Amino acid sequence: MTQCKTILFQGDSITDGGRGRNGDLNHVLGHGYAYIIASKLGHELAEKQPLFINRGVSGDRVFDLYARWNEDAISLRPDVISILVGVNDAGRIINGEHGGATDRFERAYRHLMEETSEVLPGAGIVLCEPFILKVPPVSDRWEIWQERIVRYQDIVRKLADEFGAVFVPLQSTINEACMLAEPSYWMWDGVHPTAAGHGLIAKQWLSVVQQSGLRIQ
């Protein structure tokens, strides 16, 4: 049998998806896009038995990911690491919280990428674009949110190019989906996806990654 690959999903609550923190396989991957991706690829590649791990943590910023990176990424020795983060970095600044006194998004993200490239040079990296939709409460301060998230989107795209990662664009995909149904159908609060929203993210992730050099097969 071909050696199974380990695919790690990292991020905030969107990735967390209410995942369990013990060995219960009913809940270990949560109920979001990571679960959908794992279910599809796990079924299609059953003979190779790929291992999917979810280490998303609700409320995390990039800085928080970096703080736990040794335990929740490096030590797991993944073959592919998928990262989706950014909305909490923006939210804490916009809401004037103490954790958002300075914008460390690009600096912390770069540290994370540099360390991963150094310690796990053989690991493939997938960087997912952060996103928002014009739904309350995000729509209440829409211009501020949009300015910050667009900046973060540019940073993630730039880092993907710089470090040879696969970039998964999500904002345009979600915007296009709003032509089929209202924004709240996809993201109930402008930040967190509904079941349909998670399905949309998973579909885009699979479309991009499975047509890239990181194709899981």
Secondary structure as UniProt FT lines:
FT   STRAND          6..11
FT   HELIX           13..16
FT   TURN            17..18
FT   TURN            25..31
FT   HELIX           33..44
FT   TURN            45..48
FT   STRAND          51..54
FT   TURN            58..59
FT   HELIX           62..67
FT   HELIX           69..72
FT   HELIX           74..76
FT   STRAND          80..84
FT   HELIX           87..94
FT   TURN            95..96
FT   HELIX           98..100
FT   HELIX           105..119
FT   TURN            121..122
FT   STRAND          124..128
FT   TURN            136..137
FT   HELIX           138..141
FT   HELIX           142..163
FT   STRAND          166..168
FT   HELIX           171..177
FT   TURN            178..180
FT   HELIX           183..186
FT   TURN            188..189
FT   HELIX           195..209
FT   TURN            210..211
FT   TURN            213..214
//
